[in-house]
Amino acid sequence: MTAPDLLTHPPRLPLIAPSILSADFARMGEDCAHILAPTDAHGGGGGADLLHLDVMDGHFVPNLTMGPDLCRCLRAALPTAYLDVHLMVTDPDKYFEPFSKAGANCVTFHIEVTPLQRVNDLVARAHALGMRAGLAINPPTPIDAILPVINLPDLILVMSVNPGFSGQAFIDESLAKTRVARSHLNPQQRLQMDGGIGPAQAEAVRAAGCDVLVAASAIFKRPREQRADVVRILRGENLSR
């Protein structure tokens, strides 16, 4: 991998993963470089930990977004960035190799399109291609659907909105699912939540056991000079320090 393995050896927790779905696509490189840059006394960067890439195929979810080429361009522009690819697609297997070649560090696929007996094979394939593997679950899907395989992936992603578009309202009932997932995970596995997370939801999300928080609109829809404070609030840091 081209970046440190943040998932299994995180330098700090929780990790904050801005979703570039809400970034300015005309200024993508600038936005991503700034949000990952360290903060300093003069404003500096956003201080986030990794980038979350929402890949949608227009079939599994009702939207089309980005593909391997965008990942490849981000990797070229940001050689040390950790690129976390969320595959909201009907056939995730066919995207593993293209995203591996494009520089992805982790690929997450959905249980809704993956039979239980195939989860181990997909995790192993991601690992063979040099990536970590995540398994995602949508709000309507009961947590029992992933419990038989919950310890196979490196990351479990609990969606707190129905996937497809950024800017949706957080589904509070997702927190109960998150608490159950956390009780089954080992210390090397990360628990990620994605959807509608902003400063108002962050404390409850962390308390439910999530140690990777994805935020899109809450970060990228703010003026650039305000984004570092949002990241710090999401992480649970005291802004008065």
Order of alpha helices (4+ residues) and beta strands (2+ residues): beta-alpha-beta-alpha-beta-alpha-beta-alpha-beta-beta-alpha-beta-alpha-beta-alpha-alpha
